């Protein structure tokens, strides 16, 4: 036990190694969803961003690309809530990590923070502004971070405890 207690451990193996990542997204990819994750447990999104796998070069910057992370209360995106945005920066080198912290204010329409994801809801990263540099080059892997949120199934409309 360290000075501040124990820390949550995460196991990294071949299943979560770089080789198992999906094909990287090209810098000039069209507007739309690029990462979708249905959450099986309550979760709080705290950060999101990207890691270039091919260095970014807009050539002549016309429009900087933008990613937005959303909470989708329902699968079709009805009522989706934007949590944060991040720009796809020119000259971003390979393996640098670009991120923004996701604020979690209490939303007017619910008693929970806006970045608190209920079981059965989706976290979706979308390209909301397409990168345009004429002859832009670059690929990236999007990601989001967060932590589990302690909740009982009784507080989760899509979570059903069937323990006898």
C-alpha positions, -999 to 999 in steps of 0.1 A, spaced: 0 0 0 15 33 -11 13 67 7 -22 74 -6 -35 38 -6 -38 14 -35 -45 23 -71 -68 7 -95 -49 -17 -117 -54 -23 -154 -41 -53 -173 -27 -48 -208 -22 -78 -230 -23 -87 -267 -61 -81 -268 -56 -44 -259 -22 -40 -276 -16 -16 -305 -19 -45 -330 -55 -50 -320 -65 -14 -326 -89 -7 -354 -76 8 -386 -65 43 -380 -88 72 -392 -75 93 -421 -71 130 -413 -95 140 -441 -122 115 -432 -158 126 -438 -181 139 -410 -197 111 -390 -192 86 -362 -157 71 -359 -159 54 -324 -190 40 -308 -191 22 -274 -222 10 -256 -216 11 -219 -226 -19 -199 -219 -2 -166 -224 33 -153 -194 54 -164 -181 90 -162 -162 103 -193 -133 125 -181 -111 130 -211 -110 123 -249 -86 129 -277 -65 113 -304 -31 99 -311 -16 103 -346 -3 72 -362 8 91 -393 21 127 -388 -5 154 -397 3 177 -425 -25 199 -439 -2 213 -467 -23 245 -469 -46 247 -439 -81 255 -452 -103 240 -424 -90 224 -393 -107 191 -385 -128 189 -353 -139 159 -332 -168 159 -308 -176 133 -281 -213 127 -274 -235 108 -249 -262 91 -268 -291 83 -245 -306 61 -272 -289 41 -300 -302 63 -329 -287 94 -313 -320 111 -305 -313 136 -278 -275 133 -281 -255 155 -258 -221 170 -268 -196 166 -240 -165 183 -255 -146 190 -288 -110 189 -299 -92 202 -330 -70 180 -352 -39 201 -351 -16 206 -380 19 191 -377 9 167 -349 37 141 -348 32 103 -345 25 90 -310 20 123 -293 -13 123 -274 -37 152 -278 -67 154 -254 -92 177 -237 -107 173 -203 -144 167 -203 -164 189 -179 -192 172 -160 -217 200 -150 -252 190 -138 -274 191 -168 -307 209 -166 -326 179 -179 -313 153 -155 -300 151 -119 -266 136 -130 -236 153 -145 -237 156 -183 -207 133 -187 -222 106 -166 -232 77 -188 -259 53 -178 -257 16 -186 -271 10 -221 -262 45 -233 -235 51 -259 -204 71 -260 -197 83 -296 -168 102 -311 -177 119 -343 -158 140 -369 -180 172 -368 -158 193 -391 -139 176 -419 -102 184 -421 -93 202 -454 -58 212 -464 -59 205 -501 -34 176 -499 -37 168 -462 -19 137 -448 -23 120 -415 -40 91 -396 -51 89 -360 -67 67 -333 -95 84 -313 -99 75 -276 -118 84 -245 -110 79 -208 -131 78 -176 -139 58 -146 -167 36 -134 -195 52 -114 -210 35 -84 -247 31 -91 -273 5 -82 -294 -12 -109 -325 6 -94 -310 39 -106 -304 26 -141 -334 23 -164 -316 -1 -188 -298 -22 -162 -317 -52 -147 -303 -73 -119 -316 -108 -122 -297 -123 -93 -320 -148 -75 
